[in-house]
Amino acid sequence: MKMSSIQHRRKVVEQLRREAAIRRINVSTAIEDLKFCKSSTDAFVIASEFPMTSSISPQM
């Protein structure tokens, strides 16, 4: 095997290990968290200070 091929495979393995170590939650839990955040924006100053838009256009 070429050295570059071995290095590439090592990088792939490292990336897979990082991805496997990510803490995951159920989709239903994430949805409940988002519902709570959306219903509680008045209580959170940071969330209520910025408009909730799907796209951001830079002001120039």
mmJSON file of the N, C-alpha and C atoms, coordinates in Angstrom:
{"data_MODEL":{"atom_site":{
"group_PDB":["ATOM","ATOM","ATOM","ATOM","ATOM","ATOM","ATOM","ATOM","ATOM","ATOM","ATOM","ATOM","ATOM","ATOM","ATOM","ATOM","ATOM","ATOM","ATOM","ATOM","ATOM","ATOM","ATOM","ATOM","ATOM","ATOM","ATOM","ATOM","ATOM","ATOM","ATOM","ATOM","ATOM","ATOM","ATOM","ATOM","ATOM","ATOM","ATOM","ATOM","ATOM","ATOM","ATOM","ATOM","ATOM","ATOM","ATOM","ATOM","ATOM","ATOM","ATOM","ATOM","ATOM","ATOM","ATOM","ATOM","ATOM","ATOM","ATOM","ATOM","ATOM","ATOM","ATOM","ATOM","ATOM","ATOM","ATOM","ATOM","ATOM","ATOM","ATOM","ATOM","ATOM","ATOM","ATOM","ATOM","ATOM","ATOM","ATOM","ATOM","ATOM","ATOM","ATOM","ATOM","ATOM","ATOM","ATOM","ATOM","ATOM","ATOM","ATOM","ATOM","ATOM","ATOM","ATOM","ATOM","ATOM","ATOM","ATOM","ATOM","ATOM","ATOM","ATOM","ATOM","ATOM","ATOM","ATOM","ATOM","ATOM","ATOM","ATOM","ATOM","ATOM","ATOM","ATOM","ATOM","ATOM","ATOM","ATOM","ATOM","ATOM","ATOM","ATOM","ATOM","ATOM","ATOM","ATOM","ATOM","ATOM","ATOM","ATOM","ATOM","ATOM","ATOM","ATOM","ATOM","ATOM","ATOM","ATOM","ATOM","ATOM","ATOM","ATOM","ATOM","ATOM","ATOM","ATOM","ATOM","ATOM","ATOM","ATOM","ATOM","ATOM","ATOM","ATOM","ATOM","ATOM","ATOM","ATOM","ATOM","ATOM","ATOM","ATOM","ATOM","ATOM","ATOM","ATOM","ATOM","ATOM","ATOM","ATOM","ATOM","ATOM","ATOM","ATOM","ATOM","ATOM","ATOM","ATOM","ATOM"],
"id":[1,2,3,4,5,6,7,8,9,10,11,12,13,14,15,16,17,18,19,20,21,22,23,24,25,26,27,28,29,30,31,32,33,34,35,36,37,38,39,40,41,42,43,44,45,46,47,48,49,50,51,52,53,54,55,56,57,58,59,60,61,62,63,64,65,66,67,68,69,70,71,72,73,74,75,76,77,78,79,80,81,82,83,84,85,86,87,88,89,90,91,92,93,94,95,96,97,98,99,100,101,102,103,104,105,106,107,108,109,110,111,112,113,114,115,116,117,118,119,120,121,122,123,124,125,126,127,128,129,130,131,132,133,134,135,136,137,138,139,140,141,142,143,144,145,146,147,148,149,150,151,152,153,154,155,156,157,158,159,160,161,162,163,164,165,166,167,168,169,170,171,172,173,174,175,176,177,178,179,180],
"type_symbol":["N","C","C","N","C","C","N","C","C","N","C","C","N","C","C","N","C","C","N","C","C","N","C","C","N","C","C","N","C","C","N","C","C","N","C","C","N","C","C","N","C","C","N","C","C","N","C","C","N","C","C","N","C","C","N","C","C","N","C","C","N","C","C","N","C","C","N","C","C","N","C","C","N","C","C","N","C","C","N","C","C","N","C","C","N","C","C","N","C","C","N","C","C","N","C","C","N","C","C","N","C","C","N","C","C","N","C","C","N","C","C","N","C","C","N","C","C","N","C","C","N","C","C","N","C","C","N","C","C","N","C","C","N","C","C","N","C","C","N","C","C","N","C","C","N","C","C","N","C","C","N","C","C","N","C","C","N","C","C","N","C","C","N","C","C","N","C","C","N","C","C","N","C","C","N","C","C","N","C","C"],
"label_atom_id":["N","CA","C","N","CA","C","N","CA","C","N","CA","C","N","CA","C","N","CA","C","N","CA","C","N","CA","C","N","CA","C","N","CA","C","N","CA","C","N","CA","C","N","CA","C","N","CA","C","N","CA","C","N","CA","C","N","CA","C","N","CA","C","N","CA","C","N","CA","C","N","CA","C","N","CA","C","N","CA","C","N","CA","C","N","CA","C","N","CA","C","N","CA","C","N","CA","C","N","CA","C","N","CA","C","N","CA","C","N","CA","C","N","CA","C","N","CA","C","N","CA","C","N","CA","C","N","CA","C","N","CA","C","N","CA","C","N","CA","C","N","CA","C","N","CA","C","N","CA","C","N","CA","C","N","CA","C","N","CA","C","N","CA","C","N","CA","C","N","CA","C","N","CA","C","N","CA","C","N","CA","C","N","CA","C","N","CA","C","N","CA","C","N","CA","C","N","CA","C","N","CA","C","N","CA","C","N","CA","C"],
"label_alt_id":[null,null,null,null,null,null,null,null,null,null,null,null,null,null,null,null,null,null,null,null,null,null,null,null,null,null,null,null,null,null,null,null,null,null,null,null,null,null,null,null,null,null,null,null,null,null,null,null,null,null,null,null,null,null,null,null,null,null,null,null,null,null,null,null,null,null,null,null,null,null,null,null,null,null,null,null,null,null,null,null,null,null,null,null,null,null,null,null,null,null,null,null,null,null,null,null,null,null,null,null,null,null,null,null,null,null,null,null,null,null,null,null,null,null,null,null,null,null,null,null,null,null,null,null,null,null,null,null,null,null,null,null,null,null,null,null,null,null,null,null,null,null,null,null,null,null,null,null,null,null,null,null,null,null,null,null,null,null,null,null,null,null,null,null,null,null,null,null,null,null,null,null,null,null,null,null,null,null,null,null],
"label_comp_id":["MET","MET","MET","LYS","LYS","LYS","MET","MET","MET","SER","SER","SER","SER","SER","SER","ILE","ILE","ILE","GLN","GLN","GLN","HIS","HIS","HIS","ARG","ARG","ARG","ARG","ARG","ARG","LYS","LYS","LYS","VAL","VAL","VAL","VAL","VAL","VAL","GLU","GLU","GLU","GLN","GLN","GLN","LEU","LEU","LEU","ARG","ARG","ARG","ARG","ARG","ARG","GLU","GLU","GLU","ALA","ALA","ALA","ALA","ALA","ALA","ILE","ILE","ILE","ARG","ARG","ARG","ARG","ARG","ARG","ILE","ILE","ILE","ASN","ASN","ASN","VAL","VAL","VAL","SER","SER","SER","THR","THR","THR","ALA","ALA","ALA","ILE","ILE","ILE","GLU","GLU","GLU","ASP","ASP","ASP","LEU","LEU","LEU","LYS","LYS","LYS","PHE","PHE","PHE","CYS","CYS","CYS","LYS","LYS","LYS","SER","SER","SER","SER","SER","SER","THR","THR","THR","ASP","ASP","ASP","ALA","ALA","ALA","PHE","PHE","PHE","VAL","VAL","VAL","ILE","ILE","ILE","ALA","ALA","ALA","SER","SER","SER","GLU","GLU","GLU","PHE","PHE","PHE","PRO","PRO","PRO","MET","MET","MET","THR","THR","THR","SER","SER","SER","SER","SER","SER","ILE","ILE","ILE","SER","SER","SER","PRO","PRO","PRO","GLN","GLN","GLN","MET","MET","MET"],
"label_asym_id":["A","A","A","A","A","A","A","A","A","A","A","A","A","A","A","A","A","A","A","A","A","A","A","A","A","A","A","A","A","A","A","A","A","A","A","A","A","A","A","A","A","A","A","A","A","A","A","A","A","A","A","A","A","A","A","A","A","A","A","A","A","A","A","A","A","A","A","A","A","A","A","A","A","A","A","A","A","A","A","A","A","A","A","A","A","A","A","A","A","A","A","A","A","A","A","A","A","A","A","A","A","A","A","A","A","A","A","A","A","A","A","A","A","A","A","A","A","A","A","A","A","A","A","A","A","A","A","A","A","A","A","A","A","A","A","A","A","A","A","A","A","A","A","A","A","A","A","A","A","A","A","A","A","A","A","A","A","A","A","A","A","A","A","A","A","A","A","A","A","A","A","A","A","A","A","A","A","A","A","A"],
"label_entity_id":["1","1","1","1","1","1","1","1","1","1","1","1","1","1","1","1","1","1","1","1","1","1","1","1","1","1","1","1","1","1","1","1","1","1","1","1","1","1","1","1","1","1","1","1","1","1","1","1","1","1","1","1","1","1","1","1","1","1","1","1","1","1","1","1","1","1","1","1","1","1","1","1","1","1","1","1","1","1","1","1","1","1","1","1","1","1","1","1","1","1","1","1","1","1","1","1","1","1","1","1","1","1","1","1","1","1","1","1","1","1","1","1","1","1","1","1","1","1","1","1","1","1","1","1","1","1","1","1","1","1","1","1","1","1","1","1","1","1","1","1","1","1","1","1","1","1","1","1","1","1","1","1","1","1","1","1","1","1","1","1","1","1","1","1","1","1","1","1","1","1","1","1","1","1","1","1","1","1","1","1"],
"label_seq_id":[1,1,1,2,2,2,3,3,3,4,4,4,5,5,5,6,6,6,7,7,7,8,8,8,9,9,9,10,10,10,11,11,11,12,12,12,13,13,13,14,14,14,15,15,15,16,16,16,17,17,17,18,18,18,19,19,19,20,20,20,21,21,21,22,22,22,23,23,23,24,24,24,25,25,25,26,26,26,27,27,27,28,28,28,29,29,29,30,30,30,31,31,31,32,32,32,33,33,33,34,34,34,35,35,35,36,36,36,37,37,37,38,38,38,39,39,39,40,40,40,41,41,41,42,42,42,43,43,43,44,44,44,45,45,45,46,46,46,47,47,47,48,48,48,49,49,49,50,50,50,51,51,51,52,52,52,53,53,53,54,54,54,55,55,55,56,56,56,57,57,57,58,58,58,59,59,59,60,60,60],
"pdbx_PDB_ins_code":[null,null,null,null,null,null,null,null,null,null,null,null,null,null,null,null,null,null,null,null,null,null,null,null,null,null,null,null,null,null,null,null,null,null,null,null,null,null,null,null,null,null,null,null,null,null,null,null,null,null,null,null,null,null,null,null,null,null,null,null,null,null,null,null,null,null,null,null,null,null,null,null,null,null,null,null,null,null,null,null,null,null,null,null,null,null,null,null,null,null,null,null,null,null,null,null,null,null,null,null,null,null,null,null,null,null,null,null,null,null,null,null,null,null,null,null,null,null,null,null,null,null,null,null,null,null,null,null,null,null,null,null,null,null,null,null,null,null,null,null,null,null,null,null,null,null,null,null,null,null,null,null,null,null,null,null,null,null,null,null,null,null,null,null,null,null,null,null,null,null,null,null,null,null,null,null,null,null,null,null],
"Cartn_x":[0.835,0.0,0.872,0.378,1.091,0.897,1.852,1.794,0.616,0.312,-0.793,-2.127,-2.256,-3.473,-3.648,-2.586,-2.637,-3.002,-2.413,-2.718,-4.178,-4.682,-6.084,-6.997,-6.687,-7.507,-7.466,-6.318,-6.216,-7.086,-7.101,-7.946,-9.42,-9.791,-11.177,-11.554,-10.684,-10.945,-11.059,-10.188,-10.258,-11.584,-12.026,-13.293,-14.456,-14.444,-15.502,-15.538,-14.383,-14.335,-14.919,-14.607,-15.175,-16.694,-17.182,-18.624,-19.311,-18.665,-19.247,-19.316,-18.447,-18.402,-19.426,-20.101,-21.075,-22.279,-22.688,-23.864,-25.104,-25.949,-27.146,-28.388,-29.452,-30.732,-31.815,-32.908,-34.026,-34.641,-35.209,-35.855,-37.003,-37.75,-38.883,-38.408,-37.259,-36.706,-36.294,-35.676,-35.261,-36.474,-37.556,-38.773,-39.359,-39.402,-39.92,-39.06,-37.748,-36.846,-37.109,-37.301,-37.576,-38.916,-39.92,-41.224,-41.1,-40.326,-40.123,-39.429,-38.385,-37.656,-38.556,-39.352,-40.225,-41.294,-41.833,-42.887,-42.331,-41.029,-40.43,-39.51,-39.65,-38.72,-38.804,-39.972,-40.085,-39.214,-38.997,-38.196,-36.699,-36.296,-34.89,-34.578,-33.787,-33.487,-32.806,-31.848,-31.107,-32.043,-32.925,-33.831,-34.849,-35.238,-36.254,-35.663,-34.353,-33.704,-33.485,-33.426,-33.143,-34.371,-34.675,-35.833,-35.567,-36.583,-36.465,-36.829,-35.828,-36.068,-35.33,-35.801,-35.168,-33.953,-33.856,-32.682,-32.153,-30.868,-30.214,-29.606,-29.961,-29.37,-28.451,-27.207,-26.272,-26.639,-26.451,-26.731,-25.441,-25.389,-24.172,-24.508],
"Cartn_y":[-1.2,0.0,1.252,2.239,3.504,4.192,5.02,5.738,6.696,7.357,8.305,7.586,6.372,5.592,5.238,4.883,4.55,5.793,6.929,8.171,8.552,8.371,8.677,7.787,6.521,5.591,5.928,6.365,6.772,7.987,8.935,10.123,9.741,8.808,8.349,7.683,6.842,6.162,7.181,8.174,9.218,9.958,10.289,10.995,10.123,8.856,7.951,7.827,7.813,7.753,9.016,10.18,11.438,11.431,10.97,10.932,9.946,8.831,7.831,8.343,9.278,9.794,10.906,11.384,12.467,11.965,12.739,12.387,12.613,11.63,11.709,11.672,12.302,12.263,11.845,11.349,10.953,12.179,11.982,13.068,13.633,12.776,13.246,14.162,13.867,14.722,16.075,16.06,17.308,18.168,17.538,18.282,18.931,18.193,18.76,19.928,19.806,20.904,22.14,21.934,23.061,23.711,22.896,23.447,24.298,23.819,24.578,25.902,25.855,27.081,28.075,27.582,28.468,29.093,28.323,28.849,29.732,29.67,30.413,31.532,32.005,33.023,34.321,34.622,35.849,35.79,34.606,34.447,34.534,34.278,34.3,35.584,36.442,37.743,37.593,36.694,36.544,36.109,35.157,34.66,35.72,36.567,37.561,38.825,39.006,40.192,40.085,38.884,38.68,38.121,38.62,38.084,36.654,35.821,34.432,34.349,34.367,34.296,33.094,32.618,31.45,31.831,33.088,33.5,34.815,34.966,36.18,36.902,38.148,38.939,39.993,40.027,40.998,42.426,43.328,44.751,45.407,45.869,46.54,47.873],
"Cartn_z":[0.0,0.0,0.0,-0.639,-0.64,0.703,1.048,2.321,2.36,1.245,1.233,1.451,0.953,1.146,2.627,3.278,4.705,5.511,5.179,5.882,5.684,4.481,4.205,5.039,5.102,5.887,7.369,7.863,9.271,9.556,8.622,8.787,8.8,7.92,7.877,9.198,9.711,10.989,12.121,12.147,13.176,13.1,11.893,11.716,12.186,11.849,12.288,13.808,14.444,15.914,16.53,15.933,16.446,16.306,15.158,14.933,15.87,16.155,17.054,18.489,18.849,20.215,20.471,19.423,19.583,20.369,21.378,22.163,21.303,21.24,20.402,21.268,20.782,21.481,20.493,21.028,20.185,19.522,18.344,17.622,18.451,19.12,19.923,21.055,21.641,22.695,22.111,20.936,20.29,19.951,19.49,19.158,20.402,21.502,22.753,23.22,23.087,23.453,22.599,21.301,20.409,20.718,21.042,21.41,22.667,23.639,24.872,24.576,23.756,23.414,22.692,21.756,20.99,21.881,22.824,23.692,24.806,25.044,26.15,25.697,24.471,23.98,24.766,25.351,26.144,27.393,27.911,29.126,28.845,27.608,27.25,26.502,27.088,26.502,25.153,25.056,23.803,22.687,22.964,21.927,21.521,22.444,22.107,21.486,21.592,21.041,19.539,18.998,17.589,16.893,15.704,14.972,14.518,14.589,14.168,12.69,11.814,10.383,9.817,8.697,8.073,7.251,6.847,6.086,6.635,6.557,7.062,5.874,5.72,4.629,5.24,4.803,5.354,4.971,5.901,5.676,5.219,3.989,3.494,2.93],
"occupancy":[1.0,1.0,1.0,1.0,1.0,1.0,1.0,1.0,1.0,1.0,1.0,1.0,1.0,1.0,1.0,1.0,1.0,1.0,1.0,1.0,1.0,1.0,1.0,1.0,1.0,1.0,1.0,1.0,1.0,1.0,1.0,1.0,1.0,1.0,1.0,1.0,1.0,1.0,1.0,1.0,1.0,1.0,1.0,1.0,1.0,1.0,1.0,1.0,1.0,1.0,1.0,1.0,1.0,1.0,1.0,1.0,1.0,1.0,1.0,1.0,1.0,1.0,1.0,1.0,1.0,1.0,1.0,1.0,1.0,1.0,1.0,1.0,1.0,1.0,1.0,1.0,1.0,1.0,1.0,1.0,1.0,1.0,1.0,1.0,1.0,1.0,1.0,1.0,1.0,1.0,1.0,1.0,1.0,1.0,1.0,1.0,1.0,1.0,1.0,1.0,1.0,1.0,1.0,1.0,1.0,1.0,1.0,1.0,1.0,1.0,1.0,1.0,1.0,1.0,1.0,1.0,1.0,1.0,1.0,1.0,1.0,1.0,1.0,1.0,1.0,1.0,1.0,1.0,1.0,1.0,1.0,1.0,1.0,1.0,1.0,1.0,1.0,1.0,1.0,1.0,1.0,1.0,1.0,1.0,1.0,1.0,1.0,1.0,1.0,1.0,1.0,1.0,1.0,1.0,1.0,1.0,1.0,1.0,1.0,1.0,1.0,1.0,1.0,1.0,1.0,1.0,1.0,1.0,1.0,1.0,1.0,1.0,1.0,1.0,1.0,1.0,1.0,1.0,1.0,1.0],
"B_iso_or_equiv":[0.0,0.0,0.0,0.0,0.0,0.0,0.0,0.0,0.0,0.0,0.0,0.0,0.0,0.0,0.0,0.0,0.0,0.0,0.0,0.0,0.0,0.0,0.0,0.0,0.0,0.0,0.0,0.0,0.0,0.0,0.0,0.0,0.0,0.0,0.0,0.0,0.0,0.0,0.0,0.0,0.0,0.0,0.0,0.0,0.0,0.0,0.0,0.0,0.0,0.0,0.0,0.0,0.0,0.0,0.0,0.0,0.0,0.0,0.0,0.0,0.0,0.0,0.0,0.0,0.0,0.0,0.0,0.0,0.0,0.0,0.0,0.0,0.0,0.0,0.0,0.0,0.0,0.0,0.0,0.0,0.0,0.0,0.0,0.0,0.0,0.0,0.0,0.0,0.0,0.0,0.0,0.0,0.0,0.0,0.0,0.0,0.0,0.0,0.0,0.0,0.0,0.0,0.0,0.0,0.0,0.0,0.0,0.0,0.0,0.0,0.0,0.0,0.0,0.0,0.0,0.0,0.0,0.0,0.0,0.0,0.0,0.0,0.0,0.0,0.0,0.0,0.0,0.0,0.0,0.0,0.0,0.0,0.0,0.0,0.0,0.0,0.0,0.0,0.0,0.0,0.0,0.0,0.0,0.0,0.0,0.0,0.0,0.0,0.0,0.0,0.0,0.0,0.0,0.0,0.0,0.0,0.0,0.0,0.0,0.0,0.0,0.0,0.0,0.0,0.0,0.0,0.0,0.0,0.0,0.0,0.0,0.0,0.0,0.0,0.0,0.0,0.0,0.0,0.0,0.0],
"pdbx_formal_charge":[null,null,null,null,null,null,null,null,null,null,null,null,null,null,null,null,null,null,null,null,null,null,null,null,null,null,null,null,null,null,null,null,null,null,null,null,null,null,null,null,null,null,null,null,null,null,null,null,null,null,null,null,null,null,null,null,null,null,null,null,null,null,null,null,null,null,null,null,null,null,null,null,null,null,null,null,null,null,null,null,null,null,null,null,null,null,null,null,null,null,null,null,null,null,null,null,null,null,null,null,null,null,null,null,null,null,null,null,null,null,null,null,null,null,null,null,null,null,null,null,null,null,null,null,null,null,null,null,null,null,null,null,null,null,null,null,null,null,null,null,null,null,null,null,null,null,null,null,null,null,null,null,null,null,null,null,null,null,null,null,null,null,null,null,null,null,null,null,null,null,null,null,null,null,null,null,null,null,null,null],
"auth_seq_id":[1,1,1,2,2,2,3,3,3,4,4,4,5,5,5,6,6,6,7,7,7,8,8,8,9,9,9,10,10,10,11,11,11,12,12,12,13,13,13,14,14,14,15,15,15,16,16,16,17,17,17,18,18,18,19,19,19,20,20,20,21,21,21,22,22,22,23,23,23,24,24,24,25,25,25,26,26,26,27,27,27,28,28,28,29,29,29,30,30,30,31,31,31,32,32,32,33,33,33,34,34,34,35,35,35,36,36,36,37,37,37,38,38,38,39,39,39,40,40,40,41,41,41,42,42,42,43,43,43,44,44,44,45,45,45,46,46,46,47,47,47,48,48,48,49,49,49,50,50,50,51,51,51,52,52,52,53,53,53,54,54,54,55,55,55,56,56,56,57,57,57,58,58,58,59,59,59,60,60,60],
"auth_comp_id":["MET","MET","MET","LYS","LYS","LYS","MET","MET","MET","SER","SER","SER","SER","SER","SER","ILE","ILE","ILE","GLN","GLN","GLN","HIS","HIS","HIS","ARG","ARG","ARG","ARG","ARG","ARG","LYS","LYS","LYS","VAL","VAL","VAL","VAL","VAL","VAL","GLU","GLU","GLU","GLN","GLN","GLN","LEU","LEU","LEU","ARG","ARG","ARG","ARG","ARG","ARG","GLU","GLU","GLU","ALA","ALA","ALA","ALA","ALA","ALA","ILE","ILE","ILE","ARG","ARG","ARG","ARG","ARG","ARG","ILE","ILE","ILE","ASN","ASN","ASN","VAL","VAL","VAL","SER","SER","SER","THR","THR","THR","ALA","ALA","ALA","ILE","ILE","ILE","GLU","GLU","GLU","ASP","ASP","ASP","LEU","LEU","LEU","LYS","LYS","LYS","PHE","PHE","PHE","CYS","CYS","CYS","LYS","LYS","LYS","SER","SER","SER","SER","SER","SER","THR","THR","THR","ASP","ASP","ASP","ALA","ALA","ALA","PHE","PHE","PHE","VAL","VAL","VAL","ILE","ILE","ILE","ALA","ALA","ALA","SER","SER","SER","GLU","GLU","GLU","PHE","PHE","PHE","PRO","PRO","PRO","MET","MET","MET","THR","THR","THR","SER","SER","SER","SER","SER","SER","ILE","ILE","ILE","SER","SER","SER","PRO","PRO","PRO","GLN","GLN","GLN","MET","MET","MET"],
"auth_asym_id":["A","A","A","A","A","A","A","A","A","A","A","A","A","A","A","A","A","A","A","A","A","A","A","A","A","A","A","A","A","A","A","A","A","A","A","A","A","A","A","A","A","A","A","A","A","A","A","A","A","A","A","A","A","A","A","A","A","A","A","A","A","A","A","A","A","A","A","A","A","A","A","A","A","A","A","A","A","A","A","A","A","A","A","A","A","A","A","A","A","A","A","A","A","A","A","A","A","A","A","A","A","A","A","A","A","A","A","A","A","A","A","A","A","A","A","A","A","A","A","A","A","A","A","A","A","A","A","A","A","A","A","A","A","A","A","A","A","A","A","A","A","A","A","A","A","A","A","A","A","A","A","A","A","A","A","A","A","A","A","A","A","A","A","A","A","A","A","A","A","A","A","A","A","A","A","A","A","A","A","A"],
"auth_atom_id":["N","CA","C","N","CA","C","N","CA","C","N","CA","C","N","CA","C","N","CA","C","N","CA","C","N","CA","C","N","CA","C","N","CA","C","N","CA","C","N","CA","C","N","CA","C","N","CA","C","N","CA","C","N","CA","C","N","CA","C","N","CA","C","N","CA","C","N","CA","C","N","CA","C","N","CA","C","N","CA","C","N","CA","C","N","CA","C","N","CA","C","N","CA","C","N","CA","C","N","CA","C","N","CA","C","N","CA","C","N","CA","C","N","CA","C","N","CA","C","N","CA","C","N","CA","C","N","CA","C","N","CA","C","N","CA","C","N","CA","C","N","CA","C","N","CA","C","N","CA","C","N","CA","C","N","CA","C","N","CA","C","N","CA","C","N","CA","C","N","CA","C","N","CA","C","N","CA","C","N","CA","C","N","CA","C","N","CA","C","N","CA","C","N","CA","C","N","CA","C","N","CA","C","N","CA","C","N","CA","C"],
"pdbx_PDB_model_num":[1,1,1,1,1,1,1,1,1,1,1,1,1,1,1,1,1,1,1,1,1,1,1,1,1,1,1,1,1,1,1,1,1,1,1,1,1,1,1,1,1,1,1,1,1,1,1,1,1,1,1,1,1,1,1,1,1,1,1,1,1,1,1,1,1,1,1,1,1,1,1,1,1,1,1,1,1,1,1,1,1,1,1,1,1,1,1,1,1,1,1,1,1,1,1,1,1,1,1,1,1,1,1,1,1,1,1,1,1,1,1,1,1,1,1,1,1,1,1,1,1,1,1,1,1,1,1,1,1,1,1,1,1,1,1,1,1,1,1,1,1,1,1,1,1,1,1,1,1,1,1,1,1,1,1,1,1,1,1,1,1,1,1,1,1,1,1,1,1,1,1,1,1,1,1,1,1,1,1,1]
}}}
